[in-house]
Amino acid sequence: MTSTEVPLSLSRGLPMAGLDGEFWSTQGSNVSLAAIAIVAFLVVVAAVMFGADLVRGVIRDKVQLMVLIAPVLLLLGIGLIWPALSTVWLSFNQVVQEPDPATGIYTSVTQFVGLENYRFAFTDSTTLRSVINTMVWMVLVPGLSTSIGLAYAVFIDRAKGEKVLKSLVFMPMAISFVGASVIWGSIMYDYNQVGSQTGMLNALITKMGFPAFNFLNEAPWNTLFLILILVWIQTGFAMVIISAAIKGVPVEMNEAASLDGANAWQRFWSITVPSIRATLVVVLTTITIASLKVYDIVRTVTQGRNQTDIVANKMYVLSFVEGRESLGAALAVILFVFVIPIVIYNVRSLNKVKETR
């Protein structure tokens, strides 16, 4: 083989080798079809809105309202309501492989099993552990994030360098959950059984003369260390929202309370907290829902090992790794049931605030 043949043989395995004229022709056709579809959609929308504008009489407003909300309702039905109903129905069924009586070929058959999947979720040890861990996340993450964010917002309110101090705390919000998991899992929590420690926390611990600690192996502490990652991210969100609410509290109220002899702690509990109650409820519920849906952190750092699994990760494993979609659907419904009371409480709290104004 001559020297000129080497790069030719290597070029066959390069990723760009398949980008020939046929490839670009296919991509051009796809782009053209996408452009035609977009133009057709805009034409249909324009025609419908123009037709609604031509309507006269008492039904004009109702027709225009239906035209405006119909696309939203259609997209909600296709992308949210129908998948949700399908998931609920699947959670009461089981997909099994049965042979066809005529051909003998195995096909997927759905069998109704009632609450069997839910019984499994609350009796299987690993699944039950994921449910318990999720409840721990749901309690600790919003509580810690909101408390730390509130304390930080109060202490640095109108302080020198307030913008810089707030930026430092808010900065983790710009990092994705996966990025934050890599930072904490590979840099902060890293553990070496032998040799020098590369994890920052263990390096500090060993420098102080203490033995290294495997943060991600010892249950239940490993779950708490995973929770700290989400707290680190969400504290900045809580701090910014709460700080904006604190600045909306009238200064005159604090000044009047100070003249009446109230100290800083009394002013905080009697004036600041009641004034920002609606904001605290929104922050708590928002972070609670985020902690219920968290998946990236556990999947990236531990993959659910060592009793750190949560419902979202367990749902993914059951549905897409083990192929037990019905069990995964049951966990999805359980997660949805966890969220419903939080949303209801949030709405009722906001309505009470509106009634008092």
Residue pairs with C-beta under 8 A, 6 or more apart in sequence:
1 9
11 17
45 71
48 67
49 67
52 63
52 64
52 67
53 64
55 63
55 64
84 336
87 329
87 332
87 333
88 329
88 333
90 110
90 325
90 326
90 329
91 117
91 118
91 326
91 329
91 330
91 332
91 333
92 112
92 113
92 114
92 115
92 117
93 110
93 111
93 112
93 113
93 326
94 110
94 111
94 113
94 116
94 117
94 326
95 108
95 109
95 110
95 111
95 325
95 326
96 108
96 109
96 111
97 106
97 107
97 108
97 109
98 106
98 107
98 109
99 105
99 106
99 107
100 106
100 107
113 326
117 326
117 327
117 329
117 330
118 330
118 333
118 334
120 127
120 327
120 330
121 127
121 128
121 131
121 327
121 330
121 331
121 334
122 128
122 131
126 309
126 314
127 314
127 327
127 331
129 307
129 309
130 304
130 309
130 310
130 311
130 313
130 314
130 331
131 311
131 334
133 223
133 307
133 308
133 309
133 310
134 292
134 310
134 311
134 312
134 335
134 338
135 338
136 223
136 227
137 223
137 227
137 230
137 291
137 292
137 294
137 310
138 288
138 291
138 292
138 338
140 224
140 227
140 231
141 227
141 230
141 231
141 234
141 287
141 288
141 290
141 291
141 294
142 234
142 283
142 284
142 285
142 287
142 288
142 291
144 227
144 231
144 235
145 230
145 231
145 234
145 235
145 237
145 238
145 287
146 238
146 242
146 280
146 283
146 284
146 287
148 231
148 235
148 238
148 239
149 169
149 234
149 235
149 236
149 237
149 238
149 239
149 240
149 241
149 242
149 283
150 238
150 239
150 242
150 280
152 169
152 235
152 239
153 239
153 242
153 243
153 246
154 246
154 268
154 272
156 162
156 165
156 166
156 243
157 243
157 246
157 247
159 165
166 239
166 240
166 243
169 235
169 236
169 239
170 236
170 237
170 239
170 240
171 236
172 180
172 232
172 233
172 235
172 236
173 233
173 234
173 236
173 237
175 183
175 233
176 296
177 230
177 233
177 294
177 296
177 297
177 300
178 296
178 300
180 229
180 232
180 233
180 297
181 229
181 296
181 297
181 300
181 301
182 300
184 225
184 228
184 229
184 232
184 301
185 216
185 300
185 301
185 302
187 199
187 200
188 199
188 200
188 201
189 199
189 201
189 215
189 216
189 225
189 301
190 197
190 198
190 199
190 200
190 202
191 197
191 199
191 202
191 212
191 213
191 214
191 215
191 216
191 217
192 198
192 199
192 202
192 212
196 203
197 203
197 205
197 206
197 212
199 212
199 215
201 213
201 215
202 212
202 213
202 215
205 211
205 212
205 213
206 212
215 221
215 222
215 225
216 222
216 225
216 226
216 301
216 302
216 306
216 308
217 306
218 306
219 306
219 307
219 308
220 307
222 302
222 306
222 307
222 308
223 307
223 308
226 297
226 298
226 301
226 302
226 308
229 297
229 301
230 290
230 291
230 294
230 297
234 287
234 290
234 291
237 283
237 286
237 287
238 283
238 287
241 279
241 282
241 283
242 276
242 279
242 280
242 283
244 279
245 275
245 276
245 279
246 272
246 276
248 275
248 276
249 271
249 272
249 275
249 276
253 271
253 275
254 267
254 271
254 272
257 266
257 267
257 270
257 271
258 267
262 270
273 280
277 349
277 353
278 349
278 350
278 353
281 345
281 346
281 349
281 350
282 346
282 350
285 342
285 343
285 345
285 346
288 342
289 339
289 342
289 343
292 311
292 312
292 335
292 338
292 339
292 342
293 312
293 335
294 310
294 312
295 310
295 312
295 313
295 316
298 304
298 308
298 309
298 310
298 312
298 313
299 313
299 316
301 308
302 308
303 313
304 310
304 313
304 314
304 317
311 331
311 334
311 335
311 338
312 335
314 331
315 328
315 331
315 332
315 335
316 328
318 324
318 325
318 327
318 328
318 331
319 325
319 327
319 328
319 329
320 328
